[in-house]
Amino acid sequence: MRHLQSLLKLVLLFAGFSLLSPVSAQTKWDMYAFPGASHPITVRLGEFAAEVRKQTEGQLIITVRPSGEFPFKATEVVRATGTGQVQMGEGYSGFISGSTPLASIANLPLLVRNSDELDKVWPIIKKYAEPELEKAGVKTLFYFSWPPQNLFGRGPQIKSIEEFAGRKFRTTDGKQSEMLKRLGGSAVSLTLAEVPLAVERGVVDGFMTAGFNVVGAKWSEFVNWGYIPGIHAGGPDYIMVNIDAYKKLKPDVRAALDKVAAVWGPKMTIENAADETRDLEILKTKFKVDLFVPPQEQIDKLTELMKPYWTSWAEAQGPNAVAAVKEIRAVLNR
């Protein structure tokens, strides 16, 4: 009997240790990422999750779920994150422009053209976009920028504004589509998976993206030219967190998450820009893609053609958008 009592005490002691162990205190989150599993963006978000696990000593485990693992689209990530279907979600500005229009203001063609300009106007964007996101139950944990968005295609190359007429391209939001319309072209909406076949079959002449993504998504083998004026900054790409889930974290875990997030946004932007330099060279040398950078006078003409659209888009979205566009133009002297 005495032996059984000792054994029982030992079992209870180990049970107590188990309850106090870090494993029992773990919080597990899912994070939606729209690119495929091997895409550099998804890989970098995986590295972010690993760093969070390290800095929280295993108390917060984030599993990055790439495209195809959840039954919702990239355009639905704000709702999915806000309702708790996932605790974190990647919301590229163009994809979430329908649900949160002001979050995509930097995608107005020729307004904000690169990551440096995006950083300059980020306080303005956040001031007006964050309330839209919070209404949906999410907050921005951090943002990063893809390289500038440009045009890549197959067939006859575009080297002038007039050569847009009659051409069809895949776009990521309505503002890109409106640009093509005003230049005499048209837009087609396609998922990432549909792009290669659409180009191969001539459904579209090409797509707007970054050279970094042409290589990263393995689209390089079916394009032969690029038109590189810097149509707009590649973002913001919002890394959103469900507000309720975020508030439930222990203060020290939340502080560690915030600390990693503060580093990771700028880190990803820098790494993406370095990849763009490398991948544009790969497109030129390995895949023989003719990359055309239009002269400044052509970029200036494009800008003048787009300015009325900046105004009309803002007026359609309401007073906050009008104010935001005005403030951004003042900062960038446009």
C-alpha positions as CSV (number, residue, x, y, z in Angstrom):
1,M,0.0,0.0,0.0
2,R,2.8,2.4,0.9
3,H,4.4,1.6,-2.5
4,L,1.2,2.4,-4.3
5,Q,0.8,5.7,-2.4
6,S,4.4,6.7,-3.4
7,L,3.7,5.8,-7.0
8,L,0.5,7.8,-7.0
9,K,2.4,10.8,-5.6
10,L,5.0,10.5,-8.3
11,V,2.3,10.4,-11.1
12,L,0.7,13.5,-9.6
13,L,4.0,15.2,-9.5
14,F,4.7,14.6,-13.2
15,A,1.2,15.7,-14.0
16,G,1.9,18.9,-12.2
17,F,5.1,19.4,-14.2
18,S,3.2,18.8,-17.4
19,L,0.6,21.5,-16.6
20,L,3.3,24.0,-15.9
21,S,5.4,23.1,-19.0
22,P,5.8,25.4,-22.0
23,V,3.9,22.9,-24.2
24,S,0.7,23.4,-22.2
25,A,1.1,27.2,-22.7
26,Q,1.4,27.0,-26.5
27,T,-0.8,29.1,-28.7
28,K,-1.2,27.8,-32.3
29,W,-2.1,30.0,-35.1
30,D,-2.7,29.5,-38.8
31,M,-1.4,32.1,-41.3
32,Y,-2.8,32.3,-44.8
33,A,-0.3,33.2,-47.6
34,F,-1.6,33.5,-51.2
35,P,1.6,32.4,-53.2
36,G,2.6,28.8,-53.5
37,A,4.6,26.9,-51.0
38,S,8.0,27.4,-52.8
39,H,7.5,31.1,-53.6
40,P,10.0,33.4,-52.0
41,I,7.3,35.3,-50.2
42,T,5.9,32.2,-48.6
43,V,9.4,31.0,-47.6
44,R,10.1,34.4,-46.0
45,L,6.8,34.3,-44.0
46,G,7.8,30.8,-42.9
47,E,11.1,32.3,-41.6
48,F,9.1,35.0,-39.8
49,A,7.0,32.3,-38.1
50,A,10.2,30.4,-37.1
51,E,11.6,33.6,-35.5
52,V,8.4,34.3,-33.6
53,R,8.5,30.7,-32.2
54,K,12.1,31.3,-31.2
55,Q,11.5,34.7,-29.6
56,T,8.4,33.5,-27.7
57,E,10.3,30.4,-26.5
58,G,7.7,28.2,-28.3
59,Q,4.7,29.8,-26.7
60,L,3.4,31.1,-30.1
61,I,3.5,28.7,-33.0
62,I,2.4,30.1,-36.4
63,T,1.9,27.7,-39.3
64,V,2.0,29.3,-42.7
65,R,-0.6,27.9,-45.0
66,P,0.1,28.6,-48.7
67,S,-2.4,28.9,-51.5
68,G,-4.8,26.0,-51.8
69,E,-4.9,24.9,-48.2
70,F,-8.0,27.0,-47.4
71,P,-11.3,27.2,-49.2
72,F,-11.1,31.0,-49.7
73,K,-9.4,33.3,-52.2
74,A,-6.8,36.0,-51.8
75,T,-9.6,38.5,-52.2
76,E,-11.4,37.1,-49.2
77,V,-8.5,37.1,-46.7
78,V,-9.7,40.2,-44.7
79,R,-13.0,38.5,-43.9
80,A,-11.4,35.1,-43.3
81,T,-8.9,36.6,-40.8
82,G,-11.5,38.9,-39.2
83,T,-13.9,36.0,-38.5
84,G,-11.1,33.8,-37.1
85,Q,-11.0,31.2,-39.9
86,V,-7.3,32.0,-39.7
87,Q,-5.6,34.0,-37.0
88,M,-3.2,35.7,-39.5
89,G,-3.5,36.5,-43.2
90,E,-1.5,38.0,-46.0
91,G,-3.5,40.7,-47.8
92,Y,-1.9,42.1,-50.9
93,S,-3.3,45.6,-51.4
94,G,-4.6,44.9,-54.9
95,F,-6.4,41.7,-53.9
96,I,-8.1,43.3,-50.9
97,S,-9.1,46.5,-52.7
98,G,-12.7,45.3,-53.0
99,S,-13.2,44.8,-49.3
100,T,-11.0,47.7,-48.0
101,P,-10.5,50.2,-50.8
102,L,-8.3,52.6,-49.0
103,A,-5.8,49.9,-48.2
104,S,-5.0,49.8,-52.0
105,I,-4.5,53.5,-52.5
106,A,-0.8,53.0,-53.4
107,N,-1.9,51.0,-56.4
108,L,-3.2,54.0,-58.2
109,P,-1.1,53.9,-61.4
110,L,2.0,56.1,-61.4
111,L,1.2,57.7,-58.0
112,V,3.4,55.7,-55.6
113,R,6.0,54.0,-57.7
114,N,8.4,52.1,-55.4
115,S,9.1,50.9,-51.9
116,D,10.9,54.1,-50.9
117,E,7.9,56.2,-51.9
118,L,5.6,53.7,-50.2
119,D,7.5,54.1,-46.9
120,K,7.2,57.9,-47.1
121,V,3.5,57.8,-47.5
122,W,2.8,54.8,-45.2
123,P,1.7,56.9,-42.3
124,I,-1.0,58.5,-44.5
125,I,-2.2,55.1,-45.8
126,K,-2.3,53.6,-42.3
127,K,-4.2,56.6,-41.0
128,Y,-7.0,56.1,-43.5
129,A,-6.9,52.3,-44.2
130,E,-6.5,50.9,-40.6
131,P,-10.0,51.9,-39.5
132,E,-11.4,50.0,-42.5
133,L,-9.4,46.9,-41.4
134,E,-10.4,47.2,-37.8
135,K,-14.1,47.3,-38.7
136,A,-13.5,43.9,-40.2
137,G,-11.8,42.6,-37.0
138,V,-8.2,42.7,-38.1
139,K,-5.2,45.0,-37.5
140,T,-1.9,45.4,-39.5
141,L,0.9,43.5,-37.7
142,F,3.4,44.7,-40.3
143,Y,3.6,45.4,-44.0
144,F,6.1,44.9,-46.7
145,S,6.5,45.8,-50.4
146,W,6.9,43.7,-53.5
147,P,9.1,45.3,-56.1
148,P,7.5,47.8,-58.4
149,Q,4.7,46.4,-60.6
150,N,5.3,46.4,-64.4
151,L,4.1,44.7,-67.5
152,F,5.3,41.4,-68.9
153,G,4.1,39.7,-72.0
154,R,4.4,37.5,-75.0
155,G,4.1,38.4,-78.6
156,P,4.4,42.0,-80.0
157,Q,6.3,44.1,-77.5
158,I,4.9,47.3,-76.0
159,K,7.3,50.2,-76.2
160,S,4.9,53.2,-76.5
161,I,1.6,54.3,-75.0
162,E,-0.1,53.8,-78.4
163,E,0.8,50.1,-78.5
164,F,-1.6,49.4,-75.5
165,A,-4.6,49.6,-77.8
166,G,-6.4,46.3,-78.3
167,R,-4.1,44.4,-75.9
168,K,-5.4,42.3,-73.0
169,F,-3.5,41.7,-69.7
170,R,-4.1,40.0,-66.4
171,T,-4.4,42.6,-63.5
172,T,-4.6,42.3,-59.7
173,D,-7.1,45.1,-59.0
174,G,-9.5,47.5,-60.6
175,K,-7.1,50.4,-60.7
176,Q,-4.7,48.5,-63.0
177,S,-7.7,47.6,-65.1
178,E,-8.8,51.2,-65.4
179,M,-5.3,52.2,-66.5
180,L,-5.4,49.7,-69.4
181,K,-8.9,50.9,-70.3
182,R,-7.7,54.5,-70.5
183,L,-4.8,53.4,-72.7
184,G,-7.1,51.5,-75.1
185,G,-6.4,48.0,-73.7
186,S,-8.4,45.7,-71.5
187,A,-8.0,43.6,-68.4
188,V,-8.8,40.0,-67.5
189,S,-9.1,38.6,-64.0
190,L,-7.2,35.4,-63.4
191,T,-6.0,33.4,-60.4
192,L,-2.3,32.8,-60.1
193,A,-2.8,29.2,-61.3
194,E,-4.7,30.3,-64.4
195,V,-2.0,32.7,-65.7
196,P,0.3,30.3,-67.5
197,L,-2.3,28.6,-69.6
198,A,-4.1,31.9,-70.3
199,V,-0.8,33.3,-71.8
200,E,0.0,30.1,-73.7
201,R,-3.5,30.1,-75.3
202,G,-3.5,33.8,-76.0
203,V,-6.4,34.6,-73.7
204,V,-4.2,37.4,-72.4
205,D,-1.0,39.0,-73.9
206,G,0.6,39.1,-70.4
207,F,0.2,40.4,-66.9
208,M,1.2,43.1,-64.4
209,T,3.6,42.0,-61.7
210,A,7.3,42.3,-60.7
211,G,10.2,40.5,-62.3
212,F,10.8,38.9,-58.9
213,N,7.4,37.2,-59.3
214,V,7.8,36.2,-62.9
215,V,10.8,34.1,-61.8
216,G,9.4,33.2,-58.4
217,A,6.1,31.9,-59.9
218,K,8.0,30.2,-62.7
219,W,6.3,32.3,-65.4
220,S,9.6,33.2,-67.1
221,E,9.5,30.6,-69.8
222,F,6.4,32.0,-71.5
223,V,7.2,35.7,-71.6
224,N,9.5,37.5,-74.1
225,W,9.3,41.1,-73.1
226,G,8.8,43.5,-70.3
227,Y,7.6,47.2,-70.1
228,I,9.3,48.7,-67.1
229,P,8.1,52.3,-66.2
230,G,7.3,51.5,-62.5
231,I,3.5,51.4,-62.7
232,H,3.1,51.4,-59.0
233,A,4.6,50.2,-55.8
234,G,4.2,46.5,-55.0
235,G,2.0,46.9,-52.0
236,P,1.5,47.4,-49.2
237,D,1.3,43.7,-48.7
238,Y,-0.5,43.6,-45.3
239,I,0.2,40.9,-42.7
240,M,-3.0,41.1,-40.7
241,V,-3.8,39.6,-37.4
242,N,-7.2,38.8,-35.9
243,I,-7.7,41.5,-33.2
244,D,-9.3,39.2,-30.7
245,A,-6.6,36.5,-31.1
246,Y,-4.0,39.2,-30.7
247,K,-5.5,40.6,-27.5
248,K,-5.7,37.1,-26.0
249,L,-1.9,36.6,-26.2
250,K,0.0,37.0,-22.9
251,P,1.6,40.4,-22.7
252,D,5.2,39.1,-23.0
253,V,4.2,36.9,-26.0
254,R,2.5,39.8,-27.7
255,A,5.5,42.1,-27.1
256,A,7.8,39.4,-28.7
257,L,5.5,39.1,-31.7
258,D,5.5,42.9,-32.2
259,K,9.3,43.0,-31.9
260,V,9.8,40.4,-34.6
261,A,7.1,42.1,-36.8
262,A,8.8,45.5,-36.6
263,V,11.9,44.0,-38.1
264,W,10.4,41.6,-40.6
265,G,8.5,44.1,-42.8
266,P,11.6,46.2,-43.7
267,K,13.6,43.0,-44.0
268,M,11.2,41.4,-46.5
269,T,11.1,44.6,-48.6
270,I,14.9,44.8,-48.8
271,E,15.2,41.1,-49.7
272,N,12.4,41.4,-52.3
273,A,14.2,44.4,-53.9
274,A,17.5,42.5,-54.0
275,D,15.7,39.6,-55.7
276,E,14.2,41.9,-58.2
277,T,17.6,43.2,-59.3
278,R,18.8,39.6,-59.6
279,D,15.7,38.3,-61.3
280,L,15.5,41.0,-63.9
281,E,19.0,40.1,-64.9
282,I,18.0,36.4,-65.0
283,L,15.1,37.3,-67.3
284,K,17.4,39.2,-69.6
285,T,20.3,36.7,-69.7
286,K,18.8,33.3,-69.2
287,F,15.4,33.7,-70.7
288,K,16.2,36.4,-73.3
289,V,13.4,38.7,-72.2
290,D,13.6,42.1,-73.7
291,L,13.2,44.6,-70.9
292,F,12.2,48.1,-72.1
293,V,12.5,51.1,-69.7
294,P,10.5,53.9,-71.3
295,P,12.1,57.4,-71.5
296,Q,11.2,59.9,-68.8
297,E,9.0,61.9,-71.2
298,Q,6.9,58.8,-71.8
299,I,6.6,58.2,-68.0
300,D,5.6,61.9,-67.6
301,K,3.0,61.5,-70.3
302,L,1.6,58.4,-68.6
303,T,1.5,60.2,-65.3
304,E,-0.5,63.1,-66.8
305,L,-3.0,60.6,-68.3
306,M,-3.5,59.0,-64.9
307,K,-3.9,62.1,-62.8
308,P,-7.6,62.6,-63.6
309,Y,-8.2,59.0,-62.6
310,W,-6.5,59.6,-59.2
311,T,-9.1,62.3,-58.6
312,S,-12.1,60.4,-59.9
313,W,-11.2,57.2,-58.0
314,A,-10.8,59.2,-54.7
315,E,-14.1,61.0,-55.2
316,A,-15.9,57.7,-55.8
317,Q,-14.5,56.3,-52.5
318,G,-15.5,59.4,-50.4
319,P,-13.9,62.2,-48.4
320,N,-11.3,60.1,-46.7
321,A,-9.9,58.9,-50.0
322,V,-9.9,62.5,-51.4
323,A,-8.0,63.6,-48.3
324,A,-5.5,60.7,-48.6
325,V,-4.8,61.2,-52.2
326,K,-4.3,64.9,-51.6
327,E,-1.8,64.2,-48.8
328,I,0.1,61.6,-50.7
329,R,0.4,63.9,-53.8
330,A,1.8,66.6,-51.5
331,V,4.4,64.4,-50.0
332,L,5.5,63.0,-53.4
333,N,5.1,66.3,-55.2
334,R,2.8,64.8,-57.7
